Amino acid sequence: MLEYGDQAVVTLSSYETPIGLSKRMGFLGGSRTIDAYLIMSMSLLNAIKGK
């Protein structure tokens, strides 16, 4: 894809919260869930950085 000059678009939403996290902490029901989602999002973005 990159060799043709195309760029990937990544969209994250609260629906990508892992089901285990949602069940254990509540679906965006508290600051711990939001903090965990932020860590997950940053990990994903760091994994694709520079690609």
N, C-alpha and C positions, 0 to 999 in steps of 0.2 A: 504494500500500500504506500509506504513512504517513498519508494523508488519512483512512483508516479506523481509525487508532489501532493498527495492527499494527506489530510490531517485527521486524526481520530478525535471524536467528541465524546467526552465522558460525562455522564449525568448521574449524580447520586441523590437519592431521596431517602426519606425515613422508611420507605418500604424495603430498603436493602438491609435493614437492621436484622442480624441473625436471629432466627426463631428462638434459639436457646437463650439468648440475651433478653429477648422480649418477654419470654415466659418467666425467667428468673427475676428480672428487675422491673417489669412492666413496660409496655410500649411507650417509650419517651415519657414515662411517668415521673421521672425524677432526674436529678442532676447526675447521678452515677450512670444512668443509661445514656444520657447525652454525652458525658465524658467518654464513655466506652465507644460510642458511635463516632466521636471526633477522632479518637485514636485509630479506629478502623479506617476512617476516611483518609486520614493523613498517611497511613501505611499504604493504601491503594495509590494515592497520588504520588508518593515517593517511589513506588515500584515502577510507575510509568514515566517518571520525570526524565526528560531528555530524549524520549523516543518519538 
